[in-house]
Amino acid sequence: MMNKGYVWITTYGLTDIVDLYGSSATSVMQGVLGIKPYVSEDNHRLQDFKARFVKKFKLENPSAQVSEPLTVFSLWAYDTVWSLAMAAESVFSANYTFLMNNVRKNSTDLESIGKSQIGPELVEWISNITFDGISGKFHLIDGQLETNNFEIVNVVGNGRHRIGFWTPANGFSMELNAKKNVKVEAINWPGDSAHVPPRGWEWPTNGRNLSVGIPVKPGFREFVNVTANDSSIRPTGYCIEVFDKVMAALPYKVNYTYEYFVNETGEMSGSYDDLIYQVYLKRYDAVVGDITVIANRSQYVDFTMPYTESGVFMVVPVRDRRRKNAWTFAEPLSTSLWIATGVFFIFTGIVVWILEHRVNLEFRGPPSNQIGTIFYFTFSTLVFAHRGSMMNNISRIVLIIWLFVVLILQQSYTASLSSILTVEQRQPTLTDFSELLRSKSKVGYLVGSFVLRLLKGSNFDESRLIPYKTPDEYEEGLSSGTVAAIVDEIPYVKAFLHNHCGKYTMVGPIYKTNGFGFAFPIGSPMVADVSRAILNMTEKKEKMEDLDQRYLYDVEACSVEEDGSSSSMITFKSFWGLFLITGVTSMLAFLIHISMFFYQNWHIVRDADPKLSFGQRLLLMIKYHDRPELQCADTFKDKKEEEMVALEMQSSVSASYNGHDDHVVGNVDDDDDDDDDDDAGTPSEGEGTPGREIGGPFPDPPSFADMLCHSKGHDST
């Protein structure tokens, strides 16, 4: 038992044998780890005592082969004698006698020997004494010598080697007063296994390996991949690799072999429940594979902690649901954003009308014309087709802010609409399990899975349930429309989507399960250790992610939104800041305008009839506000004159242009016609100068408000 893989830890009684017996002891104790009380060598009394003791010991025992005759017990004994001498010296200052019992001759009864009357005082004095001896501080606690510092030694070569210390305050450390959790030196274990610590004790199996049963099935070999006809080939797969890593992480060694749960034909000999029941029948010591932890199975076995994600999901096809109908143009903006946009269009138009009504002729006229002007002006800003100039500086600020909002809104709308019309929008055909239940469509499931029992418990008619064995059958059933969905656990879903991510997606969960676990006999002490190893492994994401990438797939990369149309929709939440800015700007402009108007025209209220109520005074100010300012009338008059001149020039030029064309085409015009052209203001042309159209600056066409005014015969007042 001193070979590789074993560990020997001795207390200070056996540890001192190395010092007492020298090479004869070290030859058989190589790799032993010893613990002994620590005695500081930095003690002059100890060094002097050792020198004298060793010299005398060798004189009296010249043939003894002892490398270190002084052990910790020897030093404690020496200090104990000193404490007894000190106590006797203090107590024997008075006369005490021995009490002699009635003894017979040659009696060996110790109780019959005489005892000193000062015995109790000696015991009390020794119990309370404290002094520095050669072994360190001497002090008894409850009759025992106090020892706090321990030395850890390793038997290597011809002696022992110190590898560290242990103290109650700091634990293991290289130095006596080092901080806690400092690593000690490497240990040379039995069997010359330096730096490789043994795994500990071996799981008792009565000389045989643990029999581990595994399922054999044609599909989903990502989890358990076996060759049923050749048991010499070691199985592989996700579950097998997880089990191997977990067993390797146990603090003891377990030898095990895999056995296939098959019949004579090489097929799986029953369902998963039958496989688990074999543990209860003691045919297998454990079961490893894609075994789901569920309640009814726990009546026959103990499960470890799950090592996979949990849950039952649906696998459904995905399709492009780009809706191309008459109302597609409304989809880029949410309903709330459409309403808010319309409200702010009207609100901004009203504010601009209030600011421009008194000074801008384009915002005057009958009520119907003014309402039309409000809507025409504000909604024309959507395509930046508004005409006319702002007469009020405040209204210009309002318009600039509003045009900035319209620009951002327009660009966002265009981008979102383009995305809706051109970008593929993948959506699942089913988004809810209850929808599948109501649809009366057929559903697929994995043969031998407990999912069949769950579906029947959800009131699915058995005629709607289609069993499948492999992922290829899953794909065939979904693509042909035989089934509307596949219901399975998430590990199987991940494995299926690994090769079919573009066509299908996962929806759920629809049931809560506990994932995959390993099954052991009820009461097996290995369950706790294996579960602890699984927890340590699953908490290290790097290891599990590596296994997932090699065997399964990250299903999040294959998920799609339940409502793909909403992914490109713009909501009011994205624009409320812009609406807040333009709203506050418009409101401030309105308040400033009203304040200035009341300030400039307060005399109207002041000089009004005192009998008028507040409402009547307010109505008076509103009527006065509706009047145009004087400069507005002058502007209107000037504009009329400019329009008349422009019309006269346009008619004259048109007549001249028509006459010139007649001369060129007919070649019959006389000199009088040329004189008339000169009188009309047409510049003369030199000889040889070709006829050309005489152009000039033409005024802009009348605005929308002016056209309404002229058509109905109203003036600006």
Secondary structure, DSSP 8 states (H G I E B T S, - for coil): --STT---EE-HHHHTHHHHHTHHHHTT-TT-EEEEE---S--HHHHHHHHHHHHHHHHH-TT---S----HHHHHHHHHHHHHHHHHHHHTTS---EE-----TT---GGGS-EETTHHHHHHHHHH-EEEETTEEEEEETTEE----EEEEEEETTEEEEEEEEETTTEEESSTT--TT------EETTTEET-----SB---TTS-EEEEE---SS-TTT-B--TT-TTS--BSHHHHHHHHHHHTSSSB--EEEEE-B-TTSSB-S-HHHHHHHHHTTS-SEE-SS-B--TGGGGT-EE----S---EEEEEEEEE----STTGGGTTB-HHHHHHHHHHHHHHHHHHHHHHTTT-GGG-SSHHHHHHHHHHHHHHGGGT---S--S-HHHHHHHHHHHHHHHHHHHHHHHHHHHHHHS--EEES---HHHHHHHT--EEEETT-THHHHHHHTT--GGGEEEE-SHHHHHHHHHHTS-SEEEEEHHHHHHHHTT-TTTEEEEEEEE----B--EE-TT-THHHHHHHHHHHHHH-HHHHHHHHHHHS--GGGG---S-GGGGS-B-GGGTHHHHHHHHHHHHHHHHHHHHHHHHHTHHHHHTS-TT--HHHHHHHHHHHHHS--HHHHHHHHHHHHHHHHHHHHHHHHHHHHHHHHHHHHH----HHHHHHHHHTT-----TT---------------HHHHHHHHHT----
